[in-house]
């Protein structure tokens, strides 16, 4: 596909070719006229003829030289012409080697990087909030792209094995014992007990009729129903009053007893081998349950989906933190010369590594790219790049050739 730049270069090349050819035609006409009139005029036409004759020779010679680079002059298979089409592979190889040896060197790269002050410029750029936002968007795109190409099965298996290994390595019973200790230290168990007391009272109220029916069923037949009612009311009211007392009095004997039993149970969970073994047994049963296995296996999928969604959402917590962090890094880089020097050193090290290990790949890429081009395409590409300047060789050859012919004729006349 021809680019607009190539079209422009082709037009300029065409104009320069017409100009150089027109100059050749002009000196040819001058030569013919001077040759025709020389015998009937003064000696000055000899100088004109000599100039025009030498200019034609120079123009033709340089036309041949320039044309021979790209094609056979006049279509004739003259030896050592159409040099570029014939030797494009060697030219591509030489070009790649030239770039490798003269441009992709550690010395040149380090010199350029030292003058670039990458750390300072990066800090200045990132310190602007708009640029930090753009950088976080780019980082989010990179993160999402990386997640799309990773091996989900391998990562999911690794996470599953890591989670299971971590769970199996953590004793359940001592962990529960420590959790109970923390709950007791912070009074959380008291709130749980308050909720339990309230729940029990509500349970009694909701099932009052059921308990009354049960008492009637269990009571002897000869006991009057009125007595059963008084006994039930007495018991029911007493239980309610007891639950109210326990709920209101945080220093109640029942609460202290529960505290002691809870603390003792937590101690047993940490120290009792039987409870520790029972906890491990329950843990193994849970890990073997299909639902638990499915949940562990789905961790990576859910995590990946969440990260991908957050990476492209500018309002997500992840993106906001990335933007803030990048802005802070930029501010530090902007104000800290030591950190700037470190970044410059990292960039230089990375560049040196790439140049040392991959500059041969760049040369191979250049040579292989040129090798894939056909001969005509290669010739056309190079002619578009340098052909316009080469036409000046034809123009200069015409002028310099004419001047040389004029000088030779002058010396001939003098001597």
Order of alpha helices (4+ residues) and beta strands (2+ residues): alpha-alpha-alpha-alpha-alpha-alpha-alpha-alpha-alpha-alpha-alpha-alpha-alpha-alpha-alpha-alpha-alpha-alpha-alpha
